[in-house]
Amino acid sequence: MSATTTGDRTGLLPRNAPAQPTTAASLETVLATVRRHAARTDHEAAFPAAALAEIRRSRLLGLLVPTTYGGSGGTLPDMLDVASRLSRECMSVGMVFAMHCQQVAAVVHHGGDRLRDELLPAVARGDLYLASVTTEAGTGGHLLTSETALTGGPEHLHIDRTAPVVTGGSHADGFLITTQAPDATSPHQVSLIYAHRSQIDVTPTGNWNPLGMRGTDSRPLRLVGSVPAHQVVGKHGGFRDITVRTFAPLAHLGWSSCWLGTATGALSRTLAWLRSPGERRRRDLRSELLLGRLATVRQRLETTHALIRHAADVYRAGDRDPTTPAVQTLLNTVKVTASEQCFAAVDELVELAGLRHGYQRDAPLALERAWRDLRSASLNYSNDRLRLANGTLTLMDQEVSYA
């Protein structure tokens, strides 16, 4: 994995800034830590603190921070590659990393000069892990509305925000929080506010004990406090533009890369097991049923991989407006397709491996854990909601153009 600015026109990097690649050795050290703690992270539903500490030391938290702020100057493909490789070992870690990078990109691309100067060097040093606070109980998962008022004067903004799901929130150093814009007349006038943990009180209001993705510690939180007025990201009421141009693309591509990494790791472990001397003695590797199942799994992952790569290239090229129906449809399709195909691939591997090797929680292949983690994929911003959006976008695109 190496970072390069060539062809990157997403606004994630300043022009002509030389990249500072994260070394393969540092990434391997992170992966070894993730691998060592993955089973305990899942079993105890424990946040992967050791993995995050290693990610901080490796400076991977600053992967998307421009070099002018001390970051690695990495590109979107770099982020997707790291998220996928982390998820081969533990999807919770991959998702924590990808969602942090989404927040960083929002600050890089939409934050004011003062906010970037304050935040980005700390992110680059590994001192600032960012969490997203965008869910609200009353909005039904609708990202672009808020029922939380933002009060205060010209100098400070007061936040009193409760969120039912905050990935890694109990461990974050800072938060990007959606609220209604000051003096909003509609719940669709949403602002994005940065708050450092030292500026607010963070109180858990529930527990996190899910089927899968257990290490993300996405428990509900209440966040109360005041922040300086310049800590708004973008314009007040402008969160929709941030979402369409940065939040949604990086979410769909980042999540999908995590799901693909999880399914790819499951297939790789299964293939190593099938080709082991003991299993080769017990099993006919020329079985048509076996070969057909493996081919189907590989087809699902190849399709997902190609779709992610294509969508990432379209987004990075910058010659297609991300607000157009064709680009929005493509990005939504990436998320829906990856969530379905990666889960189906691992489900097929569980069938192939059987009750002993595929279904047992302590089986070395860890297919059962991958299956539980990937079951969350269609729910992580509901596929049903995205299908409705794509149906509306399709009606707007009579010529059926493709991005």
C-alpha positions as CSV (number, residue, x, y, z in Angstrom):
1,M,0.0,0.0,0.0
2,S,1.4,3.4,-1.0
3,A,-0.1,6.8,-1.2
4,T,0.0,8.9,-4.3
5,T,-1.6,12.2,-5.4
6,T,-1.7,11.2,-9.1
7,G,-5.2,11.6,-10.5
8,D,-6.8,12.4,-7.1
9,R,-9.4,15.2,-7.6
10,T,-11.7,14.5,-4.7
11,G,-10.4,17.4,-2.6
12,L,-8.8,15.1,-0.1
13,L,-5.3,16.3,-1.0
14,P,-3.9,19.7,-1.8
15,R,-2.4,20.2,-5.3
16,N,1.2,19.1,-5.8
17,A,1.6,17.9,-2.2
18,P,4.1,14.9,-2.1
19,A,2.6,11.8,-0.6
20,Q,4.1,10.2,2.5
21,P,3.2,6.5,2.3
22,T,2.6,4.4,5.3
23,T,5.1,1.6,5.3
24,A,4.1,-1.9,4.7
25,A,6.0,-2.9,7.9
26,S,3.9,-0.6,10.1
27,L,0.6,-1.9,8.5
28,E,1.8,-5.5,9.1
29,T,2.4,-4.7,12.8
30,V,-1.2,-3.3,13.0
31,L,-2.6,-6.4,11.3
32,A,-0.7,-8.7,13.7
33,T,-2.2,-6.9,16.7
34,V,-5.7,-7.0,15.2
35,R,-5.4,-10.7,14.5
36,R,-4.2,-11.5,18.0
37,H,-7.1,-9.8,19.6
38,A,-9.9,-10.5,17.1
39,A,-11.5,-13.5,18.9
40,R,-11.6,-11.8,22.3
41,T,-12.9,-8.6,20.7
42,D,-15.9,-10.6,19.3
43,H,-16.4,-12.8,22.4
44,E,-16.5,-10.0,24.9
45,A,-18.0,-7.4,22.6
46,A,-15.0,-5.3,23.6
47,F,-13.8,-2.3,21.7
48,P,-10.4,-3.2,20.0
49,A,-8.4,-0.8,22.2
50,A,-5.0,-2.5,21.5
51,A,-5.6,-2.3,17.7
52,L,-6.6,1.4,17.9
53,A,-3.4,2.1,20.0
54,E,-1.3,0.4,17.2
55,I,-3.2,2.3,14.5
56,R,-2.4,5.5,16.4
57,R,1.3,4.6,16.6
58,S,1.4,3.7,12.9
59,R,-0.1,7.1,12.0
60,L,-2.8,5.4,10.0
61,L,-5.3,7.7,11.6
62,G,-3.8,10.4,9.5
63,L,-3.8,8.5,6.2
64,L,-6.1,11.0,4.5
65,V,-4.6,14.1,6.1
66,P,-2.7,16.2,3.6
67,T,1.1,16.3,4.0
68,T,0.9,20.1,4.7
69,Y,-0.7,19.2,8.0
70,G,1.8,16.3,8.7
71,G,-0.4,13.5,7.4
72,S,0.3,10.7,5.0
73,G,-1.4,12.4,2.0
74,G,-3.1,9.1,1.2
75,T,-5.7,8.6,-1.5
76,L,-9.1,7.0,-1.4
77,P,-7.8,3.7,-2.8
78,D,-5.2,3.7,0.0
79,M,-8.0,4.0,2.5
80,L,-10.1,1.3,0.9
81,D,-7.1,-1.0,0.8
82,V,-6.3,-0.6,4.5
83,A,-9.9,-0.9,5.5
84,S,-10.2,-4.1,3.6
85,R,-7.0,-5.6,4.9
86,L,-8.0,-4.8,8.5
87,S,-11.4,-6.4,8.0
88,R,-9.8,-9.7,6.8
89,E,-8.7,-10.0,10.4
90,C,-11.6,-8.2,12.3
91,M,-14.4,-6.4,10.6
92,S,-15.0,-4.3,13.7
93,V,-11.6,-2.7,13.4
94,G,-12.0,-2.2,9.7
95,M,-15.3,-0.4,10.2
96,V,-13.9,1.8,13.1
97,F,-11.0,2.8,10.8
98,A,-13.2,3.5,7.7
99,M,-15.7,5.6,9.6
100,H,-12.9,7.6,11.2
101,C,-11.5,8.3,7.7
102,Q,-14.9,9.5,6.6
103,Q,-14.9,12.1,9.4
104,V,-11.4,13.2,8.5
105,A,-12.3,13.6,4.8
106,A,-15.3,15.8,5.8
107,V,-12.9,18.1,7.8
108,V,-10.3,18.2,5.0
109,H,-12.8,18.9,2.3
110,H,-15.4,21.1,4.1
111,G,-13.9,22.5,7.3
112,G,-12.8,26.1,7.6
113,D,-9.1,27.0,7.7
114,R,-9.0,27.5,11.5
115,L,-10.7,24.2,12.1
116,R,-8.4,22.3,9.8
117,D,-5.4,24.0,11.4
118,E,-6.6,22.9,14.9
119,L,-7.7,19.3,14.0
120,L,-5.6,17.9,11.2
121,P,-2.1,18.0,12.8
122,A,-3.5,16.1,15.8
123,V,-5.2,13.5,13.6
124,A,-1.9,13.1,11.7
125,R,0.0,12.5,15.0
126,G,-2.5,9.8,16.0
127,D,-3.9,11.9,18.8
128,L,-7.4,12.4,17.5
129,Y,-9.7,9.5,16.7
130,L,-13.0,10.8,15.3
131,A,-16.5,9.3,15.7
132,S,-19.7,10.1,13.9
133,V,-22.9,11.2,15.6
134,T,-25.5,11.2,12.9
135,T,-28.2,8.8,14.1
136,E,-31.4,10.0,15.9
137,A,-34.1,8.0,17.4
138,G,-36.9,10.3,16.0
139,T,-35.7,10.4,12.4
140,G,-35.9,6.7,11.6
141,G,-32.3,6.5,10.3
142,H,-32.9,9.4,7.9
143,L,-29.5,11.0,7.7
144,L,-30.5,14.4,6.3
145,T,-33.0,15.4,9.0
146,S,-32.5,16.3,12.7
147,E,-34.8,17.0,15.6
148,T,-32.0,18.3,17.8
149,A,-31.9,22.1,18.2
150,L,-28.6,23.9,18.2
151,T,-28.6,26.9,20.5
152,G,-26.2,29.6,21.6
153,G,-24.8,33.0,20.4
154,P,-22.3,34.3,17.9
155,E,-19.3,33.0,20.0
156,H,-20.5,29.5,21.2
157,L,-22.9,26.8,20.2
158,H,-24.6,24.6,22.8
159,I,-25.2,20.9,22.0
160,D,-27.5,18.5,23.8
161,R,-27.6,15.5,21.5
162,T,-28.7,11.9,22.1
163,A,-27.8,9.3,19.5
164,P,-29.0,5.6,19.5
165,V,-25.8,4.3,17.7
166,V,-22.3,5.9,17.9
167,T,-19.6,3.6,16.6
168,G,-16.6,3.8,18.9
169,G,-18.1,6.8,20.6
170,S,-17.1,5.8,24.2
171,H,-13.4,5.8,23.0
172,A,-13.4,8.7,20.6
173,D,-11.3,11.9,21.1
174,G,-13.6,14.0,19.1
175,F,-17.0,13.9,17.3
176,L,-18.7,15.2,14.2
177,I,-22.3,15.8,15.3
178,T,-25.4,16.6,13.3
179,T,-28.0,19.0,14.6
180,Q,-30.6,21.4,13.3
181,A,-29.0,24.6,12.1
182,P,-29.4,27.7,14.3
183,D,-32.8,29.3,13.7
184,A,-33.8,26.4,11.5
185,T,-37.4,26.4,10.2
186,S,-37.3,22.8,9.0
187,P,-35.7,19.5,10.2
188,H,-34.0,19.3,6.8
189,Q,-31.8,22.3,7.7
190,V,-28.9,20.3,9.3
191,S,-25.5,21.4,10.4
192,L,-22.4,19.4,11.2
193,I,-20.6,20.4,14.3
194,Y,-17.2,19.3,15.7
195,A,-16.8,18.8,19.4
196,H,-13.7,17.6,21.2
197,R,-14.3,15.3,24.2
198,S,-12.9,17.9,26.6
199,Q,-15.7,20.3,25.4
200,I,-18.6,18.1,26.1
201,D,-19.9,15.5,28.6
202,V,-20.3,12.1,27.0
203,T,-22.7,9.7,28.8
204,P,-23.6,6.2,27.7
205,T,-27.4,5.7,27.8
206,G,-27.4,2.0,27.0
207,N,-25.3,-1.1,26.2
208,W,-24.0,-2.8,23.0
209,N,-24.5,-6.5,22.8
210,P,-25.3,-7.3,19.1
211,L,-25.2,-10.4,17.0
212,G,-22.2,-9.3,15.0
213,M,-19.8,-6.3,14.6
214,R,-19.5,-6.6,18.4
215,G,-16.2,-4.8,18.7
216,T,-17.4,-1.5,17.4
217,D,-19.0,-0.6,20.8
218,S,-21.7,1.3,19.0
219,R,-23.7,2.0,22.2
220,P,-26.1,5.0,22.5
221,L,-24.7,8.2,23.9
222,R,-25.8,11.6,25.1
223,L,-23.5,14.5,24.4
224,V,-23.9,17.8,26.1
225,G,-21.7,20.9,26.1
226,S,-20.7,24.1,24.3
227,V,-18.1,24.6,21.5
228,P,-16.7,27.6,19.7
229,A,-18.8,28.8,16.8
230,H,-16.0,28.2,14.3
231,Q,-16.3,24.5,14.9
232,V,-19.1,24.2,12.4
233,V,-18.0,22.0,9.4
234,G,-19.1,23.7,6.2
235,K,-22.0,26.2,6.2
236,H,-24.9,26.0,8.8
237,G,-27.7,24.0,7.2
238,G,-25.3,22.6,4.6
239,F,-25.0,19.0,5.7
240,R,-26.8,17.7,2.7
241,D,-24.0,19.0,0.4
242,I,-21.4,17.4,2.7
243,T,-23.3,14.1,2.6
244,V,-23.7,13.9,-1.1
245,R,-20.1,15.0,-1.9
246,T,-18.2,13.3,0.9
247,F,-20.1,11.5,3.7
248,A,-22.1,9.1,1.5
249,P,-19.5,8.2,-1.0
250,L,-16.9,7.4,1.6
251,A,-19.4,5.6,3.7
252,H,-20.6,3.3,0.9
253,L,-17.1,2.7,-0.5
254,G,-15.5,2.3,2.9
255,W,-18.2,0.0,4.4
256,S,-18.2,-2.1,1.2
257,S,-14.4,-2.5,1.3
258,C,-14.7,-3.7,4.9
259,W,-17.4,-6.3,3.9
260,L,-15.3,-7.4,0.9
261,G,-12.2,-7.8,3.1
262,T,-14.2,-9.8,5.6
263,A,-15.5,-12.2,2.9
264,T,-12.1,-12.4,1.2
265,G,-10.4,-13.4,4.5
266,A,-13.1,-16.0,5.0
267,L,-12.5,-17.5,1.5
268,S,-8.7,-17.4,1.9
269,R,-8.8,-19.3,5.2
270,T,-11.2,-21.8,3.7
271,L,-9.0,-22.4,0.7
272,A,-5.9,-22.9,3.0
273,W,-7.9,-25.4,5.0
274,L,-9.1,-27.3,1.9
275,R,-5.6,-27.5,0.6
276,S,-4.1,-28.7,3.9
277,P,-2.7,-32.3,3.8
278,G,-5.2,-33.6,6.2
279,E,-8.2,-32.2,4.4
280,R,-6.9,-33.3,1.0
281,R,-6.8,-36.9,2.3
282,R,-10.4,-36.7,3.4
283,R,-12.0,-34.7,0.6
284,D,-12.2,-34.9,-3.2
285,L,-11.1,-31.5,-4.4
286,R,-12.4,-32.4,-7.9
287,S,-16.0,-32.7,-6.6
288,E,-18.3,-30.7,-8.9
289,L,-20.3,-29.6,-5.9
290,L,-17.2,-28.2,-4.2
291,L,-15.9,-26.5,-7.3
292,G,-19.2,-25.0,-8.2
293,R,-19.6,-23.5,-4.7
294,L,-16.1,-22.1,-4.8
295,A,-16.7,-20.6,-8.2
296,T,-19.9,-19.0,-7.0
297,V,-18.2,-17.5,-4.0
298,R,-15.4,-16.1,-6.1
299,Q,-17.9,-14.7,-8.6
300,R,-19.7,-12.8,-5.9
301,L,-16.4,-11.3,-4.6
302,E,-15.1,-10.5,-8.1
303,T,-18.3,-8.7,-8.9
304,T,-18.1,-6.7,-5.6
305,H,-14.5,-5.9,-6.1
306,A,-15.0,-4.6,-9.6
307,L,-18.0,-2.5,-8.6
308,I,-16.1,-0.9,-5.7
309,R,-13.1,-0.1,-8.0
310,H,-15.3,1.3,-10.7
311,A,-17.2,3.6,-8.3
312,A,-14.0,4.7,-6.6
313,D,-12.5,5.6,-10.0
314,V,-15.6,7.6,-11.0
315,Y,-15.7,9.5,-7.7
316,R,-11.9,10.2,-7.7
317,A,-11.9,11.4,-11.3
318,G,-14.0,14.4,-10.4
319,D,-15.4,14.9,-13.9
320,R,-18.9,13.7,-12.9
321,D,-20.9,15.7,-10.4
322,P,-21.6,13.4,-7.4
323,T,-25.1,15.0,-7.1
324,T,-26.2,13.6,-10.5
325,P,-28.7,10.7,-10.5
326,A,-26.2,8.4,-12.3
327,V,-23.4,8.8,-9.7
328,Q,-25.7,8.7,-6.7
329,T,-27.3,5.5,-8.1
330,L,-23.9,3.9,-8.6
331,L,-22.7,4.7,-5.1
332,N,-26.0,3.4,-3.6
333,T,-25.7,0.3,-5.7
334,V,-22.2,-0.4,-4.5
335,K,-23.4,-0.5,-0.9
336,V,-26.5,-2.6,-1.6
337,T,-24.6,-5.1,-3.8
338,A,-21.6,-5.4,-1.5
339,S,-23.8,-6.0,1.6
340,E,-25.7,-8.7,-0.2
341,Q,-23.0,-10.5,-2.1
342,C,-20.4,-10.6,0.6
343,F,-22.9,-12.0,3.1
344,A,-24.1,-14.6,0.5
345,A,-20.5,-15.6,-0.2
346,V,-19.7,-16.3,3.5
347,D,-23.1,-18.1,3.9
348,E,-22.0,-20.4,1.0
349,L,-18.7,-21.0,2.7
350,V,-20.5,-22.0,5.9
351,E,-22.5,-24.6,3.9
352,L,-19.3,-25.8,2.3
353,A,-17.4,-26.2,5.5
354,G,-20.3,-27.8,7.4
355,L,-21.4,-27.9,11.0
356,R,-18.0,-28.6,12.6
357,H,-15.8,-26.2,10.7
358,G,-18.3,-23.6,9.5
359,Y,-20.8,-23.2,12.2
360,Q,-18.9,-23.6,15.5
361,R,-17.9,-20.3,17.2
362,D,-14.4,-21.5,18.1
363,A,-13.6,-23.1,14.7
364,P,-10.3,-21.8,13.4
365,L,-11.9,-20.7,10.1
366,A,-13.9,-18.1,12.0
367,L,-16.7,-18.3,9.3
368,E,-19.4,-18.1,12.0
369,R,-18.0,-14.7,13.1
370,A,-17.7,-13.4,9.6
371,W,-21.3,-14.5,8.9
372,R,-22.6,-12.7,12.0
373,D,-20.6,-9.6,11.2
374,L,-21.8,-9.5,7.6
375,R,-25.4,-9.9,8.6
376,S,-25.2,-6.3,9.8
377,A,-24.3,-5.0,6.3
378,S,-27.8,-4.7,4.8
379,L,-28.9,-3.0,8.1
380,N,-26.1,-0.5,8.2
381,Y,-28.1,2.3,6.6
382,S,-30.9,0.1,5.4
383,N,-30.9,-1.4,1.9
384,D,-34.6,-0.8,1.7
385,R,-34.1,2.9,2.1
386,L,-31.4,2.9,-0.6
387,R,-33.6,1.0,-3.0
388,L,-36.3,3.6,-2.5
389,A,-33.8,6.3,-3.3
390,N,-32.5,4.5,-6.3
391,G,-36.1,4.0,-7.6
392,T,-36.6,7.7,-7.4
393,L,-33.3,8.4,-9.1
394,T,-34.1,6.0,-11.8
395,L,-37.3,7.9,-12.6
396,M,-35.2,11.0,-12.9
397,D,-32.8,9.4,-15.5
398,Q,-35.0,8.7,-18.5
399,E,-32.0,8.2,-20.8
400,V,-30.6,5.5,-18.4
401,S,-27.1,6.9,-18.3
402,Y,-24.3,5.2,-16.4
403,A,-21.5,6.8,-14.4
